[in-house]
């Protein structure tokens, strides 16, 4: 993954060093809890929509964040969900397309600020 991103050699080294600090057992436990939380409901997109809070679901057109047709329909119909599809094949969005992710975050912050007034 680090080899594919358009980053300087220094940034790649920094990312590699950060990844090496991960403790696999901690990650496994945290991810396991997250997956159990998701599977407590057979339709996570509906669960997310019913939460009633502004939500941005950002995923790549191709990569590790695919949505089913049913999830896409549910999120498209949800009044508080914003579905953003990043074109192309992307595995780790924040590092592979940081400019686009920054734009999405800025849009979300602006929308949340307008919503809270």
Backbone torsions as a table, in degrees:
resi	resn	phi	psi	omega
1	UNK	NA	-47.3	-178.1
2	UNK	-63.7	-30.3	-178.9
3	UNK	-67.0	-28.1	-173.8
4	UNK	-85.2	-20.6	-172.0
5	UNK	-77.5	146.0	178.6
6	UNK	-80.6	82.7	-178.6
7	UNK	-137.2	159.5	178.6
8	UNK	-66.7	159.4	176.5
9	UNK	-57.1	-36.4	179.4
10	UNK	-63.7	-43.6	179.8
11	UNK	-66.4	-39.2	177.4
12	UNK	-61.9	-41.9	177.6
13	UNK	-63.0	-42.7	178.5
14	UNK	-60.7	-44.7	179.2
15	UNK	-64.1	-44.4	178.0
16	UNK	-58.3	-44.1	179.7
17	UNK	-63.7	-39.9	177.7
18	UNK	-63.7	-44.1	179.8
19	UNK	-62.3	-35.3	-180.0
20	UNK	-66.8	-21.3	179.4
21	UNK	-76.9	-15.5	-179.8
22	UNK	-62.8	139.1	175.0
23	UNK	-100.7	109.9	-174.9
24	UNK	-51.9	-39.0	-179.2
25	UNK	-63.8	-39.1	178.5
26	UNK	-66.7	-44.7	179.6
27	UNK	-62.4	-43.7	-179.3
28	UNK	-60.2	-44.3	-179.8
29	UNK	-64.7	-47.1	-179.9
30	UNK	-62.8	-44.8	178.7
31	UNK	-66.2	-37.4	178.1
32	UNK	-60.3	-44.2	178.3
33	UNK	-63.7	-40.9	178.6
34	UNK	-62.3	-45.7	179.7
35	UNK	-64.3	-40.5	177.3
36	UNK	-62.1	-41.0	178.1
37	UNK	-61.2	-45.1	179.7
38	UNK	-61.4	-39.7	-174.5
39	UNK	-84.3	0.5	173.8
40	UNK	-67.6	-12.6	179.3
41	UNK	-134.4	134.8	-176.2
42	UNK	-74.8	-12.9	179.7
43	UNK	-128.1	82.2	-174.7
44	UNK	-60.5	-31.3	179.6
45	UNK	-64.8	-38.9	176.7
46	UNK	-65.6	-41.1	179.3
47	UNK	-61.2	-43.9	178.6
48	UNK	-62.2	-43.6	179.9
49	UNK	-63.9	-42.8	-179.3
50	UNK	-66.5	-16.4	177.9
51	UNK	-61.3	-26.8	174.0
52	UNK	75.6	13.6	179.8
53	UNK	-110.8	150.8	176.7
54	UNK	-58.4	128.9	-174.4
55	UNK	-136.6	135.7	174.2
56	UNK	-112.6	120.6	176.4
57	UNK	-104.5	112.5	-176.2
58	UNK	-113.6	125.9	179.9
59	UNK	-147.3	162.2	178.7
60	UNK	-87.0	148.2	176.0
61	UNK	-56.2	-42.4	176.5
62	UNK	-134.0	136.7	-179.5
63	UNK	149.0	-144.2	-173.7
64	UNK	-96.0	5.7	-175.4
65	UNK	-120.7	43.4	-177.3
66	UNK	-67.8	149.0	175.5
67	UNK	-113.8	145.3	173.4
68	UNK	-75.7	163.5	177.0
69	UNK	-60.0	-39.2	179.7
70	UNK	-64.9	-43.3	177.8
71	UNK	-62.8	-41.1	179.1
72	UNK	-62.9	-45.3	178.3
73	UNK	-61.2	-43.6	-180.0
74	UNK	-61.6	-47.7	-179.0
75	UNK	-68.4	-37.1	177.4
76	UNK	-63.0	-34.2	-178.3
77	UNK	-85.1	-12.5	-176.3
78	UNK	-77.2	124.4	-176.6
79	UNK	-67.3	-22.1	-177.9
80	UNK	-107.6	5.2	179.7
81	UNK	-104.1	139.0	176.8
82	UNK	-119.9	114.1	-177.8
83	UNK	-97.2	120.4	-178.2
84	UNK	-120.7	119.7	178.3
85	UNK	-105.8	120.0	177.6
86	UNK	-86.8	122.9	-177.3
87	UNK	-62.6	152.7	173.9
88	UNK	89.9	-170.7	-177.7
89	UNK	-102.9	110.6	-176.2
90	UNK	-133.2	133.8	-179.9
91	UNK	-100.4	-46.6	-176.2
92	UNK	-123.8	87.0	-171.2
93	UNK	-48.8	-49.5	-175.2
94	UNK	-60.8	-30.4	-178.5
95	UNK	-95.5	-28.1	-177.7
96	UNK	-86.5	-31.7	178.8
97	UNK	-134.8	59.9	-174.6
98	UNK	-62.1	-34.4	179.2
99	UNK	-63.5	-44.0	-179.9
100	UNK	-66.5	-40.8	179.2
101	UNK	-64.5	-40.2	177.0
102	UNK	-61.0	-41.2	177.6
103	UNK	-62.2	-43.6	-179.1
104	UNK	-63.8	-43.2	178.8
105	UNK	-63.7	-43.6	178.7
106	UNK	-61.8	-42.3	176.9
107	UNK	-61.3	-42.9	-179.6
108	UNK	-64.0	-42.7	179.5
109	UNK	-64.0	-43.7	178.0
110	UNK	-61.5	-45.4	-178.4
111	UNK	-65.5	-41.4	179.6
112	UNK	-65.4	-38.8	177.9
113	UNK	-64.8	-41.7	178.1
114	UNK	-67.0	-35.2	-177.7
115	UNK	-70.6	-31.4	-174.5
116	UNK	-84.1	-8.0	-178.7
117	UNK	-80.7	NA	NA
